[in-house]
Structure formats: C-alpha cells, structure tokens
Amino acid sequence: MNELKIFLKSSKTKAHDDSHRLKILKAVTTYDSQVDQMKTFQFNDWESARKYAASIKEEVLDQWPDLLEEFEEKITRRGAKVWWARDQKEALRYFKEIVDQHKAKKIVKSVI
C-alpha cells in the first residue's frame, strides 16, 4: 500500500476515534480559557489594546515600501545583498541559485 493510502486510512480512523476527539476538544477549550485569562491579566482594556495594535499594523503597512527600502539601504551598508522577488516562485529560484553557486551543504535560519 502506498504512503498516501496509508495516510488516508490512518487519518480516517483517527478522525472517527471518540477518545481522540475528546482530547482535541479539551485542548481547544483549555486554549480558549487560557487566552481569556491572559487577556484580563495582561491588559486593562483588551479591546483598546486590540484597536491600538491594529492601528500600528495599519501604519506599518501604509509605510511598507519605504520601510523595505530603508531596510535594504541599511543592510546593504553592512555588507549584505538583497534580492527582490515578485513572488514565492522567484524567491525560491534565487535561493536555489545561491545554494547551488556556493555548493551549500547546510543552511541555517536565524532571527536577530
């Protein structure tokens, strides 16, 4: 039996497992409860905090092209090279070209 058929059969069995469904329900309920507790613990006024965060997001998105150009300018000054891609497909092509050019055997993702 190929892997897809095995996966589909196993997932169908698991989806109809009442014990598993109860575990999922408990996890979702617990998560919702924890989020509600966090809202009241961390924020005096949850709705105001949400509106404020949304306004920051909107402001950033309005300035996005300028912020990207500023980032490119600053990171280029530090020796990095920026590749602009129109879409995911083009970005993956650039990535593959770089990996192939340098014969990379290991790739590390980092957040600074």
N, C-alpha and C positions, 0 to 999 in steps of 0.2 A: 504494500500500500504506500503511495507516495506521501510526502510530508504534508501537502495541502489537505488531502483526505483525512489523514490522521489528526491534523489540527482541527478541521471542521467537526469531525466526530467527537473529539475531546471537548471542544468548546460547547457543542450542543448538549453533551452530557452534563457539563459543569453548569450551564445556564439553567438547567432544569433541576439542579440539586438544591433542595429546600434549605439544607443546612448552610450551604454556601450563600444562598440568597439572604438568609438571616444575618450572616456575618457582614455582608455588604451593606445591608440596611442599618445595622448597628454602627458601622464605620461612618456612614454618611450622617446619621443622626448625631453621633458624637462630634463629628467635624462641625456641623452646623451649630451645635451647642457651644463648642469651644470658640467659634468665630463670634457668636453673640456675646460671650463673656469678655472676649478680647476687646470688642467694640466699647463696652461700658468701662472696662478697666483702663484702656489707653486713651480714650477720647472723652472729653466732657460733652461734646456735641458731635455725634457721629455724622449727621447729615451735613453740618457745616464743614467738617473735615473732608468729606467726600466732594463737596462743591469746590472747596479750596484746591484739592488735588486735581480735580477736573479742569479748573482754570489754569493751573500750572501746565498741565498736559497740553491744553489748547494753545497757550502762549508758546510753548516749545515747538509744537507742530507748525505754528504760524512762522516761526523763525528757522525752521528746519534747514532750508537750503543754505542760509547764511551760517548757521552753526556747523554744517558739514564742511563748508569751505574754510571756515576758521580752524576746524579740527585738522583738515588737510594741510593747511599752511603751517600750523604748529608742529604737527607730527613729521612733516617733511623736513623742517628745520632741524629736527633731531635725528635725521638720517633714514627715516622710514620711506617706503614707497607706497603710494596709494593707487589702487586700481579701481576705477569707476566701472560698475557694471549696470546694464539696463535692467537685468532680471537675474533670477537664480541660475538659469542655464548658463548665462555668460559668466557669472561669478564662479561657478564650478569649473568652467573651461579655464579661466585664469588660474584658479587654484591648481588644477591638474598640470597646467604648463609650468608653474613654479616648482611643483613637486618633481615633475619629470626633469626639468632643467637642472635641478640640484641633486637628482637621484636620492631623494629623501627616503629614509628607511623608517623614520619615526617623526610623528607630528605631535606637538604639544599645544594645547589650548590653554590660554592664561587670561585672567582678568586682573587688571592693575588698578 
